[in-house]
């Protein structure tokens, strides 16, 4: 399974968790892996790492997103799909040292597939601002 496919599966779980707000994160990860028949060890490690990492750093990630929104925007106004993609990209760039061009390109492709017409432009704008702030 290639990294883009694993990233897409990870995004879907992030999105699902945004909507559900279940308590037991590990149980949700295991159910998701089982329900999607994911058997590739590296894929499972990646998914668990990203989900747990975002969960651990969610306050800092949310603050980065909020600080880089236009003045009249708030976190609650962002679609759950766009928010999930922003969290994924920011976590990969800031905590996993994935080159920002790779992370942004990947989430923009996912935004084209799952987001609204304006998603790719919105996400690209927020991430460009975040990159300047964190000095990538």
N, C-alpha and C positions, 0 to 999 in steps of 0.2 A: 504494500500500500504506500503510495507516494505521499510526501509531506503536504501537498495541497489538499489531497483527499482527507488526510487525517485532520488538517486544519479546519476543513469544512465540517467534519463530524464534531470537532471540538466546539466550533461556533454554534452548531445546533444545540449542543448541550448547554452552553452558556446562555443561549436564548431561552431554552426550556427552564433553566434555573431562575432566570429573570422573571419569568411569568409565574412559576410555581411557588417560589420562596419556601421550599421544604426545609425541614430542620436538619436531617441527617445527610450531609453532603456525600460522605463515602458511600452510603447506601444508594443515593441517586446516581453516582458515577458507575457503580457496579451494575445497577439495573440498566443503565443506558448502554454500557458495553455489552451486556448479555443480550438485550433486546435488538441490538444492531449487529450481533454476531461478529464482534471485533475480536480477533484472535491473535493478531500481530502484536508481539510483546512490546516493540518499540512504539507502536501506535497507542497502546494502552498506557505506557509510561508517559508519553507526550500529553495525552488527554488528562491524566491524573495530575501531572505537574502543572499544566496550564490552569486547570479548574481550581486546584488547591492554592496555587500562587495568586490567582486573581482574588480568590476569597480572602486570603491572608492580607493582601494589599489593597483591598477594595476602597478603603477610605482615601488613601493617597491617589489611587487611580481616578476616583470620582472627583477629587479636588482638582486634579490636572485637567480633566474634561471640563469641569465648571469654569475654571480660570480661563480657559481658551475658547469659551463660547462667546457669541456676540452679546452685547450688553443686555438686550431684551430677552435672552434665552435662559432657561433653567434646565437642570438635569431631567426633571420630571416631564419636560416637554419633548424630549428626544424619544423617537420610537424605540421600542425594545430591540428591534433588529439593529438599528444604527448604534445603540448603546452597547449591545453585545459585541459588535464589530470593533468599536472604539476600544473597549476593554481588552479584547484579544490583541489588537495591534499594540496598544500601549504596554501591555504586560510583556509581549515578546520583545519590544524595543528596549524598554527600561530594565527589565529583569532577566531576560534571556539573551541579551546582546545579539539578537537577530538584526541584520542590517536594516535600517529603517526603510530603504527603498523596497526591499523584499517584503517586509511586513505590510507596508502601505499598499503595494501592488496586489498582494494576496487578498487583503480585506476589501479593496476596491472591486476586485473581481467577484467576491462574494456579495458585495453591495449591489452590483449589477444584476446578479442572479436572484437575490432575496429581498432587496430593499425597494424603496420607492424610486421614482424618476430622479428626485433630487438627492438621494442618499449618497451617491458617489462624490458629488461636489461638496456636500456638507461634511462628510467624513474626511475627505482630502483636506479641506480647509482647517478643520479642527486638528488633524494630525500634523499638518505643516506647522501650525502654531505651537503644538506640543513639542515638536522636534526642536524648534528654536529655543524653547524654554529649557528643555533638559540638555541642550547642547550636543546633540548627536551629530 
